[in-house]
Amino acid sequence: MNEVVMSGVIRDFDALRYTPAGVPVAEFRLRHASTQQEAGQTRRVALDLPAIAFGVVARRLADAAPGSEVTARGFLALRSQKSAQLVLHANIIEFD
């Protein structure tokens, strides 16, 4: 199972671009901060997660301002075959 739900704030949104096939692509970073429970202890978590969206979701993101609060649902994948960096592929974006 590879399913991720992450809430956060849109940061570093790149300009909307298109694949050679004409599919819209939006790349951005999602800044997340929360408090989690781990081994019976409270832990603060803060991270910036690289993310990408395609198609209708990318178009919706293009209208959002940096700093918008969202919940992204999707999956994790490597940036490329030669990279170890994980990227969130957002299939659904809900504006909070």
C-alpha positions in Angstrom: 0.0 0.0 0.0 1.4 3.4 -1.0 -1.2 6.0 0.1 -0.4 9.4 1.7 -2.5 12.1 3.2 -0.6 15.2 4.2 -1.9 18.6 5.3 0.2 21.7 5.1 0.9 25.0 3.4 1.9 25.4 -0.3 5.4 26.8 -0.7 7.8 27.4 -3.6 5.1 26.9 -6.3 6.7 26.6 -9.7 5.0 28.1 -12.8 2.5 25.7 -14.4 4.1 23.8 -17.2 3.0 21.2 -19.7 4.4 17.8 -20.7 5.1 17.2 -24.4 1.7 15.5 -24.6 0.1 18.8 -23.3 -0.7 17.6 -19.7 -0.5 20.4 -17.1 2.2 19.9 -14.4 2.4 21.8 -11.1 5.5 21.3 -8.9 5.5 22.7 -5.3 6.7 22.1 -1.8 4.2 21.3 1.0 5.3 22.5 4.4 3.8 20.4 7.2 3.9 20.9 11.0 2.2 18.8 13.6 2.5 17.0 16.9 2.6 13.2 16.8 2.7 10.4 19.3 5.7 8.0 19.1 6.6 5.4 21.7 4.4 7.0 24.2 6.0 10.4 23.7 4.8 13.6 22.1 7.0 14.6 19.1 6.9 17.8 17.0 7.2 17.1 13.3 8.0 19.7 10.7 9.0 19.0 7.1 9.0 20.4 3.6 7.9 17.7 1.1 8.4 18.1 -2.6 5.2 17.4 -4.5 3.8 17.3 -8.0 0.4 17.2 -9.5 -0.9 16.6 -13.0 -4.0 17.4 -15.1 -7.0 19.0 -13.4 -5.3 19.0 -10.0 -2.3 20.9 -11.4 -4.7 23.5 -12.9 -6.5 23.9 -9.5 -3.1 24.5 -7.8 -2.1 27.1 -10.4 -4.9 29.3 -9.1 -3.8 28.9 -5.4 -1.6 31.4 -3.8 1.6 30.4 -2.0 0.7 30.1 1.7 -2.6 28.4 1.0 -3.5 25.6 3.4 -4.3 22.3 1.7 -4.7 18.6 2.3 -3.0 16.5 -0.4 -3.8 12.9 -1.1 -1.7 10.7 -3.3 1.4 8.5 -3.3 5.1 8.6 -2.9 7.5 7.9 -5.8 11.2 8.6 -6.6 11.8 11.9 -8.4 13.5 9.8 -11.2 15.2 6.5 -11.7 18.5 8.0 -10.8 17.3 9.9 -7.7 16.7 8.7 -4.2 14.5 11.8 -3.4 10.9 11.0 -2.6 8.1 13.2 -4.2 4.5 13.3 -3.2 2.3 12.8 -6.3 -0.9 14.6 -5.3 -4.0 13.1 -7.0 -6.4 15.1 -4.8 -6.0 18.6 -3.3 -8.5 19.9 -0.8 -8.3 23.6 0.2 -8.7 24.0 3.9 
